[in-house]
Amino acid sequence: MPSTVIHSFVHDHDSKKLTITFVSGIKYEYKNIPLRVYQMFKAAGSKGRYFNHYIKGKYKYKRLKT
């Protein structure tokens, strides 16, 4: 099921960075995301709900220029 909040995401396993593009077009890079957290995020039925509970506010991030 497509997310109404998250457009796309990619995880760099080496650097542990998760880049999320929201439907608004804004991109954020989250740091030190464990592979297991990424795998659970990828498998989640609701990406937005998983993001809000397990990623948002728990990892350092920065907004990327689009």
PyMOL Python script that loads the backbone (N, CA, C, O; Angstrom):
from pymol import cmd

cmd.read_pdbstr("""\
ATOM      1  N   MET A   1       0.844  -1.184   0.000  1.00  0.00           N
ATOM      2  CA  MET A   1       0.000   0.000   0.000  1.00  0.00           C
ATOM      3  C   MET A   1       0.885   1.241   0.000  1.00  0.00           C
ATOM      4  O   MET A   1       1.771   1.353   0.847  1.00  0.00           O
ATOM      5  N   PRO A   2       0.673   2.168  -0.914  1.00  0.00           N
ATOM      6  CA  PRO A   2       1.486   3.386  -0.958  1.00  0.00           C
ATOM      7  C   PRO A   2       1.245   4.260   0.270  1.00  0.00           C
ATOM      8  O   PRO A   2       0.143   4.300   0.817  1.00  0.00           O
ATOM      9  N   SER A   3       2.281   4.947   0.684  1.00  0.00           N
ATOM     10  CA  SER A   3       2.174   5.845   1.825  1.00  0.00           C
ATOM     11  C   SER A   3       1.599   7.184   1.378  1.00  0.00           C
ATOM     12  O   SER A   3       1.876   7.650   0.273  1.00  0.00           O
ATOM     13  N   THR A   4       0.811   7.789   2.231  1.00  0.00           N
ATOM     14  CA  THR A   4       0.275   9.112   1.924  1.00  0.00           C
ATOM     15  C   THR A   4       1.230  10.209   2.375  1.00  0.00           C
ATOM     16  O   THR A   4       1.006  11.384   2.083  1.00  0.00           O
ATOM     17  N   VAL A   5       2.290   9.838   3.083  1.00  0.00           N
ATOM     18  CA  VAL A   5       3.250  10.808   3.612  1.00  0.00           C
ATOM     19  C   VAL A   5       4.640  10.631   3.005  1.00  0.00           C
ATOM     20  O   VAL A   5       5.317  11.613   2.701  1.00  0.00           O
ATOM     21  N   ILE A   6       5.061   9.392   2.831  1.00  0.00           N
ATOM     22  CA  ILE A   6       6.417   9.096   2.370  1.00  0.00           C
ATOM     23  C   ILE A   6       6.383   8.678   0.903  1.00  0.00           C
ATOM     24  O   ILE A   6       5.713   7.715   0.528  1.00  0.00           O
ATOM     25  N   HIS A   7       7.113   9.417   0.091  1.00  0.00           N
ATOM     26  CA  HIS A   7       7.157   9.131  -1.345  1.00  0.00           C
ATOM     27  C   HIS A   7       8.140   8.005  -1.654  1.00  0.00           C
ATOM     28  O   HIS A   7       7.808   7.061  -2.371  1.00  0.00           O
ATOM     29  N   SER A   8       9.363   8.111  -1.103  1.00  0.00           N
ATOM     30  CA  SER A   8      10.383   7.096  -1.354  1.00  0.00           C
ATOM     31  C   SER A   8      11.439   7.145  -0.262  1.00  0.00           C
ATOM     32  O   SER A   8      11.500   8.090   0.525  1.00  0.00           O
ATOM     33  N   PHE A   9      12.267   6.109  -0.229  1.00  0.00           N
ATOM     34  CA  PHE A   9      13.336   6.047   0.768  1.00  0.00           C
ATOM     35  C   PHE A   9      14.419   5.106   0.280  1.00  0.00           C
ATOM     36  O   PHE A   9      14.169   4.189  -0.502  1.00  0.00           O
ATOM     37  N   VAL A  10      15.635   5.355   0.763  1.00  0.00           N
ATOM     38  CA  VAL A  10      16.767   4.491   0.428  1.00  0.00           C
ATOM     39  C   VAL A  10      17.708   4.459   1.632  1.00  0.00           C
ATOM     40  O   VAL A  10      17.904   5.467   2.309  1.00  0.00           O
ATOM     41  N   HIS A  11      18.280   3.291   1.883  1.00  0.00           N
ATOM     42  CA  HIS A  11      19.192   3.111   3.014  1.00  0.00           C
ATOM     43  C   HIS A  11      20.563   2.727   2.489  1.00  0.00           C
ATOM     44  O   HIS A  11      20.692   1.803   1.686  1.00  0.00           O
ATOM     45  N   ASP A  12      21.580   3.432   2.939  1.00  0.00           N
ATOM     46  CA  ASP A  12      22.962   3.089   2.600  1.00  0.00           C
ATOM     47  C   ASP A  12      23.490   2.227   3.741  1.00  0.00           C
ATOM     48  O   ASP A  12      23.716   2.717   4.847  1.00  0.00           O
ATOM     49  N   HIS A  13      23.684   0.952   3.467  1.00  0.00           N
ATOM     50  CA  HIS A  13      24.069   0.008   4.514  1.00  0.00           C
ATOM     51  C   HIS A  13      25.438   0.315   5.106  1.00  0.00           C
ATOM     52  O   HIS A  13      25.663   0.078   6.293  1.00  0.00           O
ATOM     53  N   ASP A  14      26.350   0.836   4.303  1.00  0.00           N
ATOM     54  CA  ASP A  14      27.701   1.128   4.799  1.00  0.00           C
ATOM     55  C   ASP A  14      27.716   2.327   5.750  1.00  0.00           C
ATOM     56  O   ASP A  14      28.321   2.273   6.821  1.00  0.00           O
ATOM     57  N   SER A  15      27.049   3.400   5.351  1.00  0.00           N
ATOM     58  CA  SER A  15      27.055   4.614   6.181  1.00  0.00           C
ATOM     59  C   SER A  15      25.911   4.639   7.189  1.00  0.00           C
ATOM     60  O   SER A  15      25.890   5.484   8.085  1.00  0.00           O
ATOM     61  N   LYS A  16      24.955   3.711   7.046  1.00  0.00           N
ATOM     62  CA  LYS A  16      23.771   3.627   7.908  1.00  0.00           C
ATOM     63  C   LYS A  16      22.888   4.869   7.800  1.00  0.00           C
ATOM     64  O   LYS A  16      22.206   5.241   8.755  1.00  0.00           O
ATOM     65  N   LYS A  17      22.909   5.503   6.631  1.00  0.00           N
ATOM     66  CA  LYS A  17      22.071   6.681   6.413  1.00  0.00           C
ATOM     67  C   LYS A  17      20.798   6.277   5.678  1.00  0.00           C
ATOM     68  O   LYS A  17      20.832   5.522   4.706  1.00  0.00           O
ATOM     69  N   LEU A  18      19.690   6.792   6.161  1.00  0.00           N
ATOM     70  CA  LEU A  18      18.390   6.558   5.541  1.00  0.00           C
ATOM     71  C   LEU A  18      17.906   7.890   4.987  1.00  0.00           C
ATOM     72  O   LEU A  18      17.719   8.850   5.735  1.00  0.00           O
ATOM     73  N   THR A  19      17.707   7.945   3.689  1.00  0.00           N
ATOM     74  CA  THR A  19      17.206   9.156   3.047  1.00  0.00           C
ATOM     75  C   THR A  19      15.737   8.942   2.720  1.00  0.00           C
ATOM     76  O   THR A  19      15.368   7.987   2.036  1.00  0.00           O
ATOM     77  N   ILE A  20      14.911   9.845   3.220  1.00  0.00           N
ATOM     78  CA  ILE A  20      13.467   9.758   3.004  1.00  0.00           C
ATOM     79  C   ILE A  20      13.010  10.982   2.232  1.00  0.00           C
ATOM     80  O   ILE A  20      13.329  12.114   2.597  1.00  0.00           O
ATOM     81  N   THR A  21      12.266  10.750   1.169  1.00  0.00           N
ATOM     82  CA  THR A  21      11.625  11.829   0.421  1.00  0.00           C
ATOM     83  C   THR A  21      10.141  11.772   0.737  1.00  0.00           C
ATOM     84  O   THR A  21       9.483  10.753   0.526  1.00  0.00           O
ATOM     85  N   PHE A  22       9.631  12.871   1.242  1.00  0.00           N
ATOM     86  CA  PHE A  22       8.219  12.946   1.589  1.00  0.00           C
ATOM     87  C   PHE A  22       7.409  13.389   0.372  1.00  0.00           C
ATOM     88  O   PHE A  22       7.971  13.927  -0.581  1.00  0.00           O
ATOM     89  N   VAL A  23       6.118  13.170   0.396  1.00  0.00           N
ATOM     90  CA  VAL A  23       5.281  13.515  -0.751  1.00  0.00           C
ATOM     91  C   VAL A  23       5.325  15.011  -1.048  1.00  0.00           C
ATOM     92  O   VAL A  23       5.017  15.430  -2.165  1.00  0.00           O
ATOM     93  N   SER A  24       5.697  15.803  -0.076  1.00  0.00           N
ATOM     94  CA  SER A  24       5.839  17.251  -0.270  1.00  0.00           C
ATOM     95  C   SER A  24       7.066  17.587  -1.115  1.00  0.00           C
ATOM     96  O   SER A  24       7.211  18.716  -1.585  1.00  0.00           O
ATOM     97  N   GLY A  25       7.960  16.591  -1.308  1.00  0.00           N
ATOM     98  CA  GLY A  25       9.191  16.813  -2.051  1.00  0.00           C
ATOM     99  C   GLY A  25      10.389  17.083  -1.157  1.00  0.00           C
ATOM    100  O   GLY A  25      11.524  17.110  -1.633  1.00  0.00           O
ATOM    101  N   ILE A  26      10.153  17.281   0.124  1.00  0.00           N
ATOM    102  CA  ILE A  26      11.240  17.543   1.071  1.00  0.00           C
ATOM    103  C   ILE A  26      11.961  16.237   1.384  1.00  0.00           C
ATOM    104  O   ILE A  26      11.337  15.195   1.584  1.00  0.00           O
ATOM    105  N   LYS A  27      13.307  16.317   1.422  1.00  0.00           N
ATOM    106  CA  LYS A  27      14.139  15.148   1.713  1.00  0.00           C
ATOM    107  C   LYS A  27      14.870  15.348   3.031  1.00  0.00           C
ATOM    108  O   LYS A  27      15.345  16.439   3.343  1.00  0.00           O
ATOM    109  N   TYR A  28      14.948  14.260   3.796  1.00  0.00           N
ATOM    110  CA  TYR A  28      15.714  14.259   5.032  1.00  0.00           C
ATOM    111  C   TYR A  28      16.641  13.057   5.028  1.00  0.00           C
ATOM    112  O   TYR A  28      16.321  11.999   4.486  1.00  0.00           O
ATOM    113  N   GLU A  29      17.797  13.248   5.645  1.00  0.00           N
ATOM    114  CA  GLU A  29      18.757  12.166   5.805  1.00  0.00           C
ATOM    115  C   GLU A  29      18.879  11.866   7.295  1.00  0.00           C
ATOM    116  O   GLU A  29      19.241  12.734   8.089  1.00  0.00           O
ATOM    117  N   TYR A  30      18.574  10.636   7.657  1.00  0.00           N
ATOM    118  CA  TYR A  30      18.649  10.187   9.048  1.00  0.00           C
ATOM    119  C   TYR A  30      19.913   9.368   9.218  1.00  0.00           C
ATOM    120  O   TYR A  30      20.236   8.523   8.384  1.00  0.00           O
ATOM    121  N   LYS A  31      20.633   9.625  10.313  1.00  0.00           N
ATOM    122  CA  LYS A  31      21.941   9.009  10.524  1.00  0.00           C
ATOM    123  C   LYS A  31      21.874   7.841  11.502  1.00  0.00           C
ATOM    124  O   LYS A  31      21.026   7.794  12.394  1.00  0.00           O
ATOM    125  N   ASN A  32      22.794   6.903  11.305  1.00  0.00           N
ATOM    126  CA  ASN A  32      22.976   5.750  12.194  1.00  0.00           C
ATOM    127  C   ASN A  32      21.725   4.885  12.330  1.00  0.00           C
ATOM    128  O   ASN A  32      21.386   4.431  13.423  1.00  0.00           O
ATOM    129  N   ILE A  33      21.049   4.667  11.212  1.00  0.00           N
ATOM    130  CA  ILE A  33      19.863   3.813  11.206  1.00  0.00           C
ATOM    131  C   ILE A  33      20.322   2.359  11.068  1.00  0.00           C
ATOM    132  O   ILE A  33      20.883   1.983  10.040  1.00  0.00           O
ATOM    133  N   PRO A  34      20.087   1.549  12.089  1.00  0.00           N
ATOM    134  CA  PRO A  34      20.490   0.143  12.004  1.00  0.00           C
ATOM    135  C   PRO A  34      19.760  -0.579  10.868  1.00  0.00           C
ATOM    136  O   PRO A  34      18.631  -0.231  10.522  1.00  0.00           O
ATOM    137  N   LEU A  35      20.408  -1.566  10.307  1.00  0.00           N
ATOM    138  CA  LEU A  35      19.826  -2.330   9.215  1.00  0.00           C
ATOM    139  C   LEU A  35      18.469  -2.907   9.619  1.00  0.00           C
ATOM    140  O   LEU A  35      17.536  -2.912   8.816  1.00  0.00           O
ATOM    141  N   ARG A  36      18.355  -3.384  10.831  1.00  0.00           N
ATOM    142  CA  ARG A  36      17.094  -3.985  11.302  1.00  0.00           C
ATOM    143  C   ARG A  36      15.962  -2.960  11.307  1.00  0.00           C
ATOM    144  O   ARG A  36      14.834  -3.282  10.934  1.00  0.00           O
ATOM    145  N   VAL A  37      16.253  -1.736  11.724  1.00  0.00           N
ATOM    146  CA  VAL A  37      15.230  -0.680  11.725  1.00  0.00           C
ATOM    147  C   VAL A  37      14.794  -0.396  10.290  1.00  0.00           C
ATOM    148  O   VAL A  37      13.604  -0.247  10.015  1.00  0.00           O
ATOM    149  N   TYR A  38      15.760  -0.324   9.380  1.00  0.00           N
ATOM    150  CA  TYR A  38      15.432  -0.111   7.969  1.00  0.00           C
ATOM    151  C   TYR A  38      14.580  -1.259   7.427  1.00  0.00           C
ATOM    152  O   TYR A  38      13.591  -1.026   6.732  1.00  0.00           O
ATOM    153  N   GLN A  39      14.958  -2.484   7.741  1.00  0.00           N
ATOM    154  CA  GLN A  39      14.212  -3.640   7.243  1.00  0.00           C
ATOM    155  C   GLN A  39      12.771  -3.634   7.751  1.00  0.00           C
ATOM    156  O   GLN A  39      11.842  -3.944   7.004  1.00  0.00           O
ATOM    157  N   MET A  40      12.593  -3.283   9.007  1.00  0.00           N
ATOM    158  CA  MET A  40      11.245  -3.218   9.577  1.00  0.00           C
ATOM    159  C   MET A  40      10.450  -2.070   8.949  1.00  0.00           C
ATOM    160  O   MET A  40       9.253  -2.207   8.694  1.00  0.00           O
ATOM    161  N   PHE A  41      11.111  -0.950   8.703  1.00  0.00           N
ATOM    162  CA  PHE A  41      10.479   0.190   8.042  1.00  0.00           C
ATOM    163  C   PHE A  41      10.020  -0.206   6.644  1.00  0.00           C
ATOM    164  O   PHE A  41       8.893   0.085   6.241  1.00  0.00           O
ATOM    165  N   LYS A  42      10.899  -0.868   5.917  1.00  0.00           N
ATOM    166  CA  LYS A  42      10.599  -1.306   4.554  1.00  0.00           C
ATOM    167  C   LYS A  42       9.411  -2.269   4.529  1.00  0.00           C
ATOM    168  O   LYS A  42       8.592  -2.220   3.611  1.00  0.00           O
ATOM    169  N   ALA A  43       9.317  -3.136   5.525  1.00  0.00           N
ATOM    170  CA  ALA A  43       8.264  -4.148   5.582  1.00  0.00           C
ATOM    171  C   ALA A  43       6.961  -3.637   6.205  1.00  0.00           C
ATOM    172  O   ALA A  43       5.928  -4.300   6.112  1.00  0.00           O
ATOM    173  N   ALA A  44       7.006  -2.483   6.828  1.00  0.00           N
ATOM    174  CA  ALA A  44       5.836  -1.969   7.551  1.00  0.00           C
ATOM    175  C   ALA A  44       4.654  -1.730   6.618  1.00  0.00           C
ATOM    176  O   ALA A  44       4.814  -1.223   5.508  1.00  0.00           O
ATOM    177  N   GLY A  45       3.474  -2.101   7.084  1.00  0.00           N
ATOM    178  CA  GLY A  45       2.259  -1.848   6.325  1.00  0.00           C
ATOM    179  C   GLY A  45       1.976  -0.361   6.213  1.00  0.00           C
ATOM    180  O   GLY A  45       1.457   0.106   5.199  1.00  0.00           O
ATOM    181  N   SER A  46       2.318   0.383   7.260  1.00  0.00           N
ATOM    182  CA  SER A  46       2.163   1.837   7.258  1.00  0.00           C
ATOM    183  C   SER A  46       3.532   2.463   7.491  1.00  0.00           C
ATOM    184  O   SER A  46       4.029   2.491   8.617  1.00  0.00           O
ATOM    185  N   LYS A  47       4.132   2.961   6.422  1.00  0.00           N
ATOM    186  CA  LYS A  47       5.459   3.577   6.528  1.00  0.00           C
ATOM    187  C   LYS A  47       5.415   4.808   7.435  1.00  0.00           C
ATOM    188  O   LYS A  47       6.313   5.016   8.251  1.00  0.00           O
ATOM    189  N   GLY A  48       4.373   5.616   7.289  1.00  0.00           N
ATOM    190  CA  GLY A  48       4.245   6.822   8.103  1.00  0.00           C
ATOM    191  C   GLY A  48       4.138   6.509   9.580  1.00  0.00           C
ATOM    192  O   GLY A  48       4.766   7.175  10.404  1.00  0.00           O
ATOM    193  N   ARG A  49       3.355   5.511   9.923  1.00  0.00           N
ATOM    194  CA  ARG A  49       3.190   5.130  11.328  1.00  0.00           C
ATOM    195  C   ARG A  49       4.507   4.586  11.892  1.00  0.00           C
ATOM    196  O   ARG A  49       4.903   4.944  13.002  1.00  0.00           O
ATOM    197  N   TYR A  50       5.178   3.728  11.132  1.00  0.00           N
ATOM    198  CA  TYR A  50       6.459   3.187  11.595  1.00  0.00           C
ATOM    199  C   TYR A  50       7.470   4.321  11.774  1.00  0.00           C
ATOM    200  O   TYR A  50       8.166   4.387  12.788  1.00  0.00           O
ATOM    201  N   PHE A  51       7.543   5.203  10.790  1.00  0.00           N
ATOM    202  CA  PHE A  51       8.452   6.342  10.862  1.00  0.00           C
ATOM    203  C   PHE A  51       8.193   7.160  12.125  1.00  0.00           C
ATOM    204  O   PHE A  51       9.129   7.486  12.854  1.00  0.00           O
ATOM    205  N   ASN A  52       6.945   7.488  12.385  1.00  0.00           N
ATOM    206  CA  ASN A  52       6.604   8.310  13.547  1.00  0.00           C
ATOM    207  C   ASN A  52       6.941   7.636  14.872  1.00  0.00           C
ATOM    208  O   ASN A  52       7.326   8.311  15.828  1.00  0.00           O
ATOM    209  N   HIS A  53       6.803   6.328  14.939  1.00  0.00           N
ATOM    210  CA  HIS A  53       7.046   5.617  16.198  1.00  0.00           C
ATOM    211  C   HIS A  53       8.502   5.218  16.430  1.00  0.00           C
ATOM    212  O   HIS A  53       8.966   5.204  17.570  1.00  0.00           O
ATOM    213  N   TYR A  54       9.224   4.893  15.357  1.00  0.00           N
ATOM    214  CA  TYR A  54      10.541   4.290  15.539  1.00  0.00           C
ATOM    215  C   TYR A  54      11.721   5.067  14.966  1.00  0.00           C
ATOM    216  O   TYR A  54      12.870   4.714  15.232  1.00  0.00           O
ATOM    217  N   ILE A  55      11.468   6.109  14.192  1.00  0.00           N
ATOM    218  CA  ILE A  55      12.571   6.857  13.585  1.00  0.00           C
ATOM    219  C   ILE A  55      12.532   8.333  13.983  1.00  0.00           C
ATOM    220  O   ILE A  55      13.519   8.870  14.487  1.00  0.00           O
ATOM    221  N   LYS A  56      11.415   8.973  13.761  1.00  0.00           N
ATOM    222  CA  LYS A  56      11.274  10.404  14.047  1.00  0.00           C
ATOM    223  C   LYS A  56      11.571  10.693  15.518  1.00  0.00           C
ATOM    224  O   LYS A  56      10.995  10.080  16.417  1.00  0.00           O
ATOM    225  N   GLY A  57      12.480  11.636  15.740  1.00  0.00           N
ATOM    226  CA  GLY A  57      12.828  12.027  17.100  1.00  0.00           C
ATOM    227  C   GLY A  57      13.804  11.099  17.803  1.00  0.00           C
ATOM    228  O   GLY A  57      14.196  11.362  18.940  1.00  0.00           O
ATOM    229  N   LYS A  58      14.201  10.021  17.147  1.00  0.00           N
ATOM    230  CA  LYS A  58      15.106   9.056  17.775  1.00  0.00           C
ATOM    231  C   LYS A  58      16.495   9.027  17.138  1.00  0.00           C
ATOM    232  O   LYS A  58      17.438   8.489  17.717  1.00  0.00           O
ATOM    233  N   TYR A  59      16.612   9.603  15.954  1.00  0.00           N
ATOM    234  CA  TYR A  59      17.884   9.618  15.238  1.00  0.00           C
ATOM    235  C   TYR A  59      18.189  11.029  14.761  1.00  0.00           C
ATOM    236  O   TYR A  59      17.281  11.805  14.464  1.00  0.00           O
ATOM    237  N   LYS A  60      19.468  11.351  14.690  1.00  0.00           N
ATOM    238  CA  LYS A  60      19.873  12.652  14.164  1.00  0.00           C
ATOM    239  C   LYS A  60      19.546  12.708  12.683  1.00  0.00           C
ATOM    240  O   LYS A  60      19.586  11.697  11.982  1.00  0.00           O
ATOM    241  N   TYR A  61      19.224  13.895  12.223  1.00  0.00           N
ATOM    242  CA  TYR A  61      18.851  14.050  10.821  1.00  0.00           C
ATOM    243  C   TYR A  61      19.229  15.437  10.327  1.00  0.00           C
ATOM    244  O   TYR A  61      19.541  16.338  11.106  1.00  0.00           O
ATOM    245  N   LYS A  62      19.189  15.577   9.015  1.00  0.00           N
ATOM    246  CA  LYS A  62      19.346  16.895   8.410  1.00  0.00           C
ATOM    247  C   LYS A  62      18.467  16.949   7.173  1.00  0.00           C
ATOM    248  O   LYS A  62      18.221  15.942   6.508  1.00  0.00           O
ATOM    249  N   ARG A  63      18.007  18.149   6.891  1.00  0.00           N
ATOM    250  CA  ARG A  63      17.208  18.359   5.688  1.00  0.00           C
ATOM    251  C   ARG A  63      18.158  18.516   4.510  1.00  0.00           C
ATOM    252  O   ARG A  63      19.157  19.230   4.599  1.00  0.00           O
ATOM    253  N   LEU A  64      17.846  17.856   3.421  1.00  0.00           N
ATOM    254  CA  LEU A  64      18.676  17.928   2.225  1.00  0.00           C
ATOM    255  C   LEU A  64      18.080  18.923   1.243  1.00  0.00           C
ATOM    256  O   LEU A  64      16.864  19.099   1.176  1.00  0.00           O
ATOM    257  N   LYS A  65      18.940  19.559   0.496  1.00  0.00           N
ATOM    258  CA  LYS A  65      18.464  20.464  -0.548  1.00  0.00           C
ATOM    259  C   LYS A  65      17.927  19.630  -1.692  1.00  0.00           C
ATOM    260  O   LYS A  65      18.514  18.611  -2.057  1.00  0.00           O
ATOM    261  N   THR A  66      16.820  20.058  -2.253  1.00  0.00           N
ATOM    262  CA  THR A  66      16.204  19.298  -3.343  1.00  0.00           C
ATOM    263  C   THR A  66      16.534  19.911  -4.684  1.00  0.00           C
ATOM    264  O   THR A  66      16.100  19.403  -5.718  1.00  0.00           O
TER     265      THR A  66
END
""", "prot")
cmd.dss("prot")
cmd.show_as("cartoon", "prot")
cmd.util.cbc("prot")
cmd.orient("prot")
